[in-house]
Amino acid sequence: MTRAPVLAAGGIVLRSGETPLIAVVRLRKRNEWVLPKGKLDDGETARDAAVREVVEETGHEVSVHEFLGTLVYESGGRSKAVHYWRMETRGEQVHELMDDVKAVEWLPLEAAVDRLSRAYERAFLANVGPLALEAAAPATAQDERPLAASGVAGTAARPAASGPTAQFIEARAAAPAANPETRNSDRPTTRRNRRRNLVQRMRDWLRRAA
């Protein structure tokens, strides 16, 4: 009987500045550099798990924005699906790192890609990282409203990387957050256009990679 995939969630976490920086964390057990993420607890949504894991592994409070996509790979003989959101933090570290994490570093995109230990995470960040940076630039000044994912769909493509089997799952445009009081309707057309452009760029990449 086919075993159900392990579900996990995390974030591409940006720290604003003249050069935006991306969080990567160092695992204590294997001494690997990875993107912040973790498994869902029972009854927990993927978005809630993503926030919890990012706070635990980076020690920073974050705001949640667009859903960026899903990375699927084999781990311990079982499929693992990790959903990622774009997140931002502005302050200093306010929480102790969880025991599993040895260190956290904030690096420019290219350096963050190079620092990651796992080939499939490097390939994933190399492709969604530019989308996250593009979305963060106007969002910093115009749109602080958190977003939740409407789901994932579409074509999967294998990254050009060695190591465990991995797939990128195309993400649809994110839907508004569940709490209506958090909505900012001043620029709905701008937000829709920005999300549409991000999704189109991801689709173009997936067609080229297929």
N, C-alpha and C positions, 0 to 999 in steps of 0.2 A: 504494500500500500504506500502511495506517495505521501511523504511527510509534508505538512504545511510549512511554508517558508517562515523564517524568523523575521519579525517585523521590528524595525528600528527607525529612529528619526534623529535629525541633528540640524546643524546650521552652518551656512557660510557666513561667518560673523565678521563684520567690518567695524573698524574703529576709525572714525572720521579724522581728517587732518589734511594738510597740504598733499600728502600722499596717503591715500586710504590703506589701512593695514588689515590683514586677514589673520584670524586666529588659527593656530595649529597646536595640538597638545601632544605631550610625550607620555606614553604609557609606561608605568613603572614595571610591570611584569615582563614585557617583551622589549622594552626600551625603544619602541617604535614611535615615529611621528605620524599622527593621524588627524583627520578632521573630527571636531567634537560631535559626538553622537552616542546613542545607546538604545537598548531594547525598551519596548513599551511595557509598562506595568499593566497588570490585569485591569480592564475597564478604562484604561487611559487612551485618549485620542493621540494620534500621531503628532499633531501640533503641540499639544500640552507636553508630550514626552520630549519633543525637540527642545522646547524652552527649558524644561527641567534639566535635561542632560547638559545643555550648553552652560547653564548657570553653575551646575556642579563641577563641570570640567574646566571652565575658564575662570570662575569666580566673579564674573561680571553680570550685572543685570542687563537685559537686552530688550529691544523692541523688535517685533516680528513683522515682516513685510511679505514680499511675493514668494510663492511656492516656486522653487527652481527646478525640481525634477527628482527622479528616483534612481538610485544606483543599485543594481541587482548583481550579486556575485555568489560564488560558492564558498561556504565556510564550514569546516568540519564535516564535509559530506552532506551539507544541507544548504538550500538556497537562503540567502539573506537579502531582504529588500529594505533599503534605507531611504527615507523621504527627507529632502532637504529644503529648508526655507532660507531666504535672505534675512539676516538679522543685523542689527546695529547696536553699538554701545558707545557711550560718550564719556562715562566717568572712569574712575579708577576701580581696581579690584576691590570688592566689598565682602567676598566670601572666601573661606579657606577652600583650597582645591580638594576634591575627593581623593580618597586614599589611592585609587587606581591610577591617578595622574601625577606624574613627577614634575612636570613643568608646562607652562604655556608661553608661546612666543607669538608676537604680532609682526608680520612680515608683509612687504609688498607682494602683489600677486605672483610674479615670476619666481621670487624667492620662496614663497609659500609652496608653490608647485614643486620646486626642486627639493624642499625639505621633507615632503611627505615620503614615507617609507614604502607605501603600497602603490604599485603601478596603476591599478584601476582607480585609486583616489586621485593620483596625479592627473590621469587623463580626464577624469570628471571635473576637477577644479580648473584645469586648463581651458575647458569649454564653457562651464557655467560661470566661472569667475569674471570674465569680461562683461557678461550680462548683468551680474550683480553690481559691478562697479558702475556700469552705465545707468542702471536703475537708481543707484544710491545718490548720484550727483543731483538730479532735480528733486528727489524725494527729501533730501536734507532740508531744503528750504520750503517745499510746497506740500508735502504729503507725509505726515507722521502717523496716519491711520494704519493700524495693524491689518494684515490681510490673512485670510485662511485659504486653504486649497479647496478647489471644487473637485479635485480628484486627478488621477493621471490617466493618460490614454495615449494611443498612437503607436508609432513605429519604434521598435527597439533597434539599436545599432551597437555593434561591438567596437570598443575603443581600440585604437592601434597601440596596444600595450601588451607586454608579456605578463605572465603570472596567472592567477586564478581567473576562470571565466567571469566576465563582467558584462553587464548591459546597461545602457542609458535608456531610461523610459522618458519619452517626450511628455512635458507638462503642459496642460491647457492653461489658459489665462486664469489667474487666481480670482476667486469670488470674494465679495466683501466679507469682513469679519462678522461673526454672529451677533455681536452687540451693536445694535443700530445707533446707540448714542455716541459711538466712537467714530461715526462716519463724518468725513469732511467732503461736502458736496460742492465746494467752491469751484473745483476744476475737474468735473467728471469726464469731460471729453479728453483732456490731457492725460488723465490716468488711464483711460481705456486705450488711447492710442499708444501709450508707453508700454502697456502690457501686451497689446497686439504686436508691436514691433519686436519685443523680446521673444514671444512665442514664434514669430516668423523666422527670426534668426536661428532659433534652436531647430526648427523644422528644416531649414536650409542645411545646417550642419549635419543633421541626421541623414538627409538624402545623400550628401557627399560621402558620408562614412559608410553607407550601406554597400 
